[in-house]
Amino acid sequence: MQATTPTTSSWPSRLGERIMAAINRDPLTAPHRDRNDAVLAAVLLVGAVCLALFTDEGRRPDAPGWTLLVAAHVPIVWRRRHPLLVLAAVFALVGPYHAMDNNHAAPGPASYVALYTLAVTGRPLRTILTGTAVLTASVSIMLTVDTHRAVELIRISGWVIAILFAGVDVRYYRQYVASIVERAERAERTREEEARRRVAEERLRVARDLHDLLAHSITLIGVQTSVAAHVLTADPDRLDRAAVAKALDDIAETCRSARGELRTTLEVLRAQDTPDARGPLPGLHGLPDLAEAARLAGASVELSLRAGDVPPAVGAAAYRIVQEALTNAVRHAGPEPSVHVEVHAEQGALRLSVTDDGTGPDPAGTPGFGLVGMRERARSVGGTLDAGPRDGGAGFEVTAVLPTPAPPPAPAAPLTAVTPERDG
C-alpha cells in the first residue's frame, strides 16, 4: 500500500486561512495575546539590532542608544491592552534615541507596530489626531538634529499615513465581520425561538383537542351507562330490553366517534413529512351531530344555526366551544337539562351562545380546564368568550364572538337548522 503524503499546495491555503483568521479576530479577545506580543517584541528587537549593526554604520548606537533601543521594544508586549500608553512610551524612548543621532531606521518597525495597534483598536478620530501629533513631534525633533533627515522624514511620512489608514480599514472590516456574525447568531436564535414557540403552540393545540374529545366522549359514555344501569335496576321483573339495547348502542356509537377523532389526531402527530398538517378540521357542519349526542345523553337541545361559509379555523373553534359547552351542560346542569345553542353570522363575525337552565357547576368541586380551553379557542382566532351564570335566572351561559377576515357571503338560502326540544 502506498502511503499518501500531504500535498504542498494545501500549505499556502492554510497559511492564507490563518492570516484571514488573524485579521478577523478581535485583538482584545485573541487567545495567547500576551505570549504572541512578547514573541513579536522579540522579533522586532532582533530586526532593530540587525538594522543598527548593518545599516548606516556611521550612526551605530552607543551604550545609551542601545539601552533606549532595547527599552523601546519592551512596551510592545502590552500593545493590545493599552495601545495609547504603549505608543506614548515608545515615542518617549525613541525621541531621545533620535535626538542623540543614532541609527534612525532601527526603531522604525516598533514605532509602526505601535501606530498600527492604536489605529486598529482606537477610534478613527483619535487615530488621526495621534498620528498628526506623532508626525509633528518627529519632524520637530529631526529639525533640531538634521535638517536633511527632517526633509526625508516628511518625504516618507506617507508610509506612516498608510499604516494608520490600514489600521482603520482593518478595524472597520472587523466590525463588519462581527456585525455579520451577530446577525447570523441572532437569526439562528430567532429560528430556534420560533421553533420552540411552534412546538409549544402545537402541544397546546393537541392538548386542547384531546381534552375536548375525551371529556365530551367520556361524559356522554358515563351518562349513557348510567341510563342503562338505571333501566336494569329500576324494575328487574319488567326489564325494558329495547331501552337497554338503545343505551348500549348509543355507547358504542359514541366510542366509534371518539375513536375516529382520536385516530385523526394521532395521524397528525405521526406525520413526519408534513409536520404542519392538521388533518380535516371540524366545523359548523358537525354541530347537529353534537346536539344529537347531547340528546342521547338526556339533554333537551335546541339548535339554531344561521351561518354560511366561515374560515376553517373559525369553524373549528366554534365547534370545539359548543362541544365543551354541551359537555359541561350534560355534566353539571343536572338531570335532563334544557340547552339552547344559537350560532349565527353577522357582519365580519360569528356569534354563538350556549345557555342551559341547570344548576351550574359545583363551586366546591375541583376546577377543570373546560373554560380555560374555550377561552384559548376563542383567542386563537382573535375572538372573545364570556362564561358565567345567567342574568336573572338559573343556569349557565357561554357567549363568544369570533371575527372572520371578510364578511361572510349572503347565500340565497342560508343554512338554517332549527330543531324542536325533545325529551332525552
FENFEN-V912360 format. One record per residue. N is the residue number from 1. RES is the residue in one letter. D_LAST is the distance of its C-alpha to the last C-alpha in whole Angstrom. Layout:
n:N res:RES d_last:D_LAST
n:N res:RES d_last:D_LAST
This chain:
n:1 res:M d_last:89
n:2 res:Q d_last:90
n:3 res:A d_last:89
n:4 res:T d_last:87
n:5 res:T d_last:89
n:6 res:P d_last:87
n:7 res:T d_last:89
n:8 res:T d_last:91
n:9 res:S d_last:89
n:10 res:S d_last:86
n:11 res:W d_last:88
n:12 res:P d_last:88
n:13 res:S d_last:85
n:14 res:R d_last:84
n:15 res:L d_last:87
n:16 res:G d_last:85
n:17 res:E d_last:82
n:18 res:R d_last:83
n:19 res:I d_last:85
n:20 res:M d_last:82
n:21 res:A d_last:80
n:22 res:A d_last:83
n:23 res:I d_last:83
n:24 res:N d_last:79
n:25 res:R d_last:79
n:26 res:D d_last:79
n:27 res:P d_last:82
n:28 res:L d_last:81
n:29 res:T d_last:78
n:30 res:A d_last:80
n:31 res:P d_last:81
n:32 res:H d_last:84
n:33 res:R d_last:85
n:34 res:D d_last:88
n:35 res:R d_last:89
n:36 res:N d_last:89
n:37 res:D d_last:91
n:38 res:A d_last:94
n:39 res:V d_last:94
n:40 res:L d_last:95
n:41 res:A d_last:97
n:42 res:A d_last:99
n:43 res:V d_last:99
n:44 res:L d_last:100
n:45 res:L d_last:103
n:46 res:V d_last:104
n:47 res:G d_last:104
n:48 res:A d_last:106
n:49 res:V d_last:109
n:50 res:C d_last:109
n:51 res:L d_last:110
n:52 res:A d_last:112
n:53 res:L d_last:114
n:54 res:F d_last:115
n:55 res:T d_last:114
n:56 res:D d_last:117
n:57 res:E d_last:119
n:58 res:G d_last:121
n:59 res:R d_last:118
n:60 res:R d_last:117
n:61 res:P d_last:116
n:62 res:D d_last:118
n:63 res:A d_last:116
n:64 res:P d_last:115
n:65 res:G d_last:113
n:66 res:W d_last:112
n:67 res:T d_last:110
n:68 res:L d_last:109
n:69 res:L d_last:107
n:70 res:V d_last:106
n:71 res:A d_last:104
n:72 res:A d_last:103
n:73 res:H d_last:101
n:74 res:V d_last:99
n:75 res:P d_last:97
n:76 res:I d_last:95
n:77 res:V d_last:93
n:78 res:W d_last:91
n:79 res:R d_last:91
n:80 res:R d_last:87
n:81 res:R d_last:86
n:82 res:H d_last:89
n:83 res:P d_last:90
n:84 res:L d_last:92
n:85 res:L d_last:94
n:86 res:V d_last:95
n:87 res:L d_last:96
n:88 res:A d_last:98
n:89 res:A d_last:99
n:90 res:V d_last:100
n:91 res:F d_last:102
n:92 res:A d_last:104
n:93 res:L d_last:105
n:94 res:V d_last:106
n:95 res:G d_last:108
n:96 res:P d_last:111
n:97 res:Y d_last:111
n:98 res:H d_last:111
n:99 res:A d_last:114
n:100 res:M d_last:116
n:101 res:D d_last:116
n:102 res:N d_last:115
n:103 res:N d_last:113
n:104 res:H d_last:111
n:105 res:A d_last:109
n:106 res:A d_last:108
n:107 res:P d_last:105
n:108 res:G d_last:104
n:109 res:P d_last:101
n:110 res:A d_last:100
n:111 res:S d_last:100
n:112 res:Y d_last:98
n:113 res:V d_last:95
n:114 res:A d_last:95
n:115 res:L d_last:94
n:116 res:Y d_last:92
n:117 res:T d_last:90
n:118 res:L d_last:90
n:119 res:A d_last:89
n:120 res:V d_last:86
n:121 res:T d_last:84
n:122 res:G d_last:85
n:123 res:R d_last:84
n:124 res:P d_last:86
n:125 res:L d_last:88
n:126 res:R d_last:89
n:127 res:T d_last:90
n:128 res:I d_last:92
n:129 res:L d_last:94
n:130 res:T d_last:95
n:131 res:G d_last:96
n:132 res:T d_last:98
n:133 res:A d_last:100
n:134 res:V d_last:101
n:135 res:L d_last:102
n:136 res:T d_last:104
n:137 res:A d_last:105
n:138 res:S d_last:106
n:139 res:V d_last:109
n:140 res:S d_last:110
n:141 res:I d_last:111
n:142 res:M d_last:112
n:143 res:L d_last:114
n:144 res:T d_last:116
n:145 res:V d_last:117
n:146 res:D d_last:118
n:147 res:T d_last:117
n:148 res:H d_last:117
n:149 res:R d_last:114
n:150 res:A d_last:113
n:151 res:V d_last:113
n:152 res:E d_last:112
n:153 res:L d_last:109
n:154 res:I d_last:108
n:155 res:R d_last:108
n:156 res:I d_last:106
n:157 res:S d_last:103
n:158 res:G d_last:101
n:159 res:W d_last:100
n:160 res:V d_last:99
n:161 res:I d_last:97
n:162 res:A d_last:95
n:163 res:I d_last:94
n:164 res:L d_last:93
n:165 res:F d_last:91
n:166 res:A d_last:90
n:167 res:G d_last:88
n:168 res:V d_last:86
n:169 res:D d_last:85
n:170 res:V d_last:84
n:171 res:R d_last:82
n:172 res:Y d_last:80
n:173 res:Y d_last:79
n:174 res:R d_last:78
n:175 res:Q d_last:76
n:176 res:Y d_last:75
n:177 res:V d_last:74
n:178 res:A d_last:72
n:179 res:S d_last:70
n:180 res:I d_last:69
n:181 res:V d_last:68
n:182 res:E d_last:66
n:183 res:R d_last:64
n:184 res:A d_last:63
n:185 res:E d_last:62
n:186 res:R d_last:60
n:187 res:A d_last:59
n:188 res:E d_last:58
n:189 res:R d_last:56
n:190 res:T d_last:54
n:191 res:R d_last:53
n:192 res:E d_last:52
n:193 res:E d_last:50
n:194 res:E d_last:48
n:195 res:A d_last:48
n:196 res:R d_last:46
n:197 res:R d_last:44
n:198 res:R d_last:43
n:199 res:V d_last:42
n:200 res:A d_last:40
n:201 res:E d_last:38
n:202 res:E d_last:37
n:203 res:R d_last:36
n:204 res:L d_last:34
n:205 res:R d_last:32
n:206 res:V d_last:32
n:207 res:A d_last:31
n:208 res:R d_last:28
n:209 res:D d_last:27
n:210 res:L d_last:27
n:211 res:H d_last:25
n:212 res:D d_last:22
n:213 res:L d_last:22
n:214 res:L d_last:22
n:215 res:A d_last:20
n:216 res:H d_last:17
n:217 res:S d_last:17
n:218 res:I d_last:18
n:219 res:T d_last:15
n:220 res:L d_last:12
n:221 res:I d_last:14
n:222 res:G d_last:15
n:223 res:V d_last:11
n:224 res:Q d_last:11
n:225 res:T d_last:14
n:226 res:S d_last:13
n:227 res:V d_last:10
n:228 res:A d_last:13
n:229 res:A d_last:16
n:230 res:H d_last:14
n:231 res:V d_last:14
n:232 res:L d_last:18
n:233 res:T d_last:19
n:234 res:A d_last:17
n:235 res:D d_last:20
n:236 res:P d_last:22
n:237 res:D d_last:24
n:238 res:R d_last:21
n:239 res:L d_last:19
n:240 res:D d_last:16
n:241 res:R d_last:18
n:242 res:A d_last:15
n:243 res:A d_last:12
n:244 res:V d_last:14
n:245 res:A d_last:16
n:246 res:K d_last:12
n:247 res:A d_last:11
n:248 res:L d_last:15
n:249 res:D d_last:15
n:250 res:D d_last:12
n:251 res:I d_last:15
n:252 res:A d_last:18
n:253 res:E d_last:16
n:254 res:T d_last:16
n:255 res:C d_last:19
n:256 res:R d_last:21
n:257 res:S d_last:20
n:258 res:A d_last:21
n:259 res:R d_last:24
n:260 res:G d_last:25
n:261 res:E d_last:25
n:262 res:L d_last:27
n:263 res:R d_last:29
n:264 res:T d_last:30
n:265 res:T d_last:30
n:266 res:L d_last:33
n:267 res:E d_last:35
n:268 res:V d_last:35
n:269 res:L d_last:37
n:270 res:R d_last:39
n:271 res:A d_last:40
n:272 res:Q d_last:44
n:273 res:D d_last:45
n:274 res:T d_last:43
n:275 res:P d_last:42
n:276 res:D d_last:41
n:277 res:A d_last:38
n:278 res:R d_last:34
n:279 res:G d_last:33
n:280 res:P d_last:31
n:281 res:L d_last:29
n:282 res:P d_last:25
n:283 res:G d_last:25
n:284 res:L d_last:23
n:285 res:H d_last:22
n:286 res:G d_last:20
n:287 res:L d_last:17
n:288 res:P d_last:15
n:289 res:D d_last:15
n:290 res:L d_last:14
n:291 res:A d_last:11
n:292 res:E d_last:10
n:293 res:A d_last:10
n:294 res:A d_last:8
n:295 res:R d_last:5
n:296 res:L d_last:6
n:297 res:A d_last:7
n:298 res:G d_last:4
n:299 res:A d_last:5
n:300 res:S d_last:6
n:301 res:V d_last:9
n:302 res:E d_last:12
n:303 res:L d_last:15
n:304 res:S d_last:18
n:305 res:L d_last:21
n:306 res:R d_last:24
n:307 res:A d_last:27
n:308 res:G d_last:29
n:309 res:D d_last:31
n:310 res:V d_last:31
n:311 res:P d_last:33
n:312 res:P d_last:31
n:313 res:A d_last:32
n:314 res:V d_last:30
n:315 res:G d_last:27
n:316 res:A d_last:27
n:317 res:A d_last:27
n:318 res:A d_last:24
n:319 res:Y d_last:22
n:320 res:R d_last:22
n:321 res:I d_last:22
n:322 res:V d_last:19
n:323 res:Q d_last:18
n:324 res:E d_last:19
n:325 res:A d_last:17
n:326 res:L d_last:14
n:327 res:T d_last:15
n:328 res:N d_last:16
n:329 res:A d_last:13
n:330 res:V d_last:11
n:331 res:R d_last:14
n:332 res:H d_last:16
n:333 res:A d_last:14
n:334 res:G d_last:13
n:335 res:P d_last:10
n:336 res:E d_last:7
n:337 res:P d_last:9
n:338 res:S d_last:10
n:339 res:V d_last:12
n:340 res:H d_last:14
n:341 res:V d_last:16
n:342 res:E d_last:19
n:343 res:V d_last:22
n:344 res:H d_last:25
n:345 res:A d_last:29
n:346 res:E d_last:32
n:347 res:Q d_last:36
n:348 res:G d_last:36
n:349 res:A d_last:33
n:350 res:L d_last:29
n:351 res:R d_last:27
n:352 res:L d_last:23
n:353 res:S d_last:21
n:354 res:V d_last:18
n:355 res:T d_last:17
n:356 res:D d_last:14
n:357 res:D d_last:15
n:358 res:G d_last:15
n:359 res:T d_last:18
n:360 res:G d_last:19
n:361 res:P d_last:21
n:362 res:D d_last:23
n:363 res:P d_last:26
n:364 res:A d_last:28
n:365 res:G d_last:26
n:366 res:T d_last:27
n:367 res:P d_last:27
n:368 res:G d_last:26
n:369 res:F d_last:27
n:370 res:G d_last:24
n:371 res:L d_last:25
n:372 res:V d_last:29
n:373 res:G d_last:27
n:374 res:M d_last:26
n:375 res:R d_last:29
n:376 res:E d_last:31
n:377 res:R d_last:29
n:378 res:A d_last:30
n:379 res:R d_last:33
n:380 res:S d_last:34
n:381 res:V d_last:34
n:382 res:G d_last:36
n:383 res:G d_last:33
n:384 res:T d_last:32
n:385 res:L d_last:28
n:386 res:D d_last:28
n:387 res:A d_last:25
n:388 res:G d_last:25
n:389 res:P d_last:23
n:390 res:R d_last:23
n:391 res:D d_last:26
n:392 res:G d_last:26
n:393 res:G d_last:23
n:394 res:A d_last:20
n:395 res:G d_last:18
n:396 res:F d_last:19
n:397 res:E d_last:21
n:398 res:V d_last:22
n:399 res:T d_last:24
n:400 res:A d_last:27
n:401 res:V d_last:29
n:402 res:L d_last:31
n:403 res:P d_last:34
n:404 res:T d_last:35
n:405 res:P d_last:38
n:406 res:A d_last:39
n:407 res:P d_last:37
n:408 res:P d_last:35
n:409 res:P d_last:36
n:410 res:A d_last:35
n:411 res:P d_last:34
n:412 res:A d_last:34
n:413 res:A d_last:31
n:414 res:P d_last:29
n:415 res:L d_last:25
n:416 res:T d_last:23
n:417 res:A d_last:19
n:418 res:V d_last:17
n:419 res:T d_last:14
n:420 res:P d_last:12
n:421 res:E d_last:9
n:422 res:R d_last:6
n:423 res:D d_last:4
n:424 res:G d_last:0
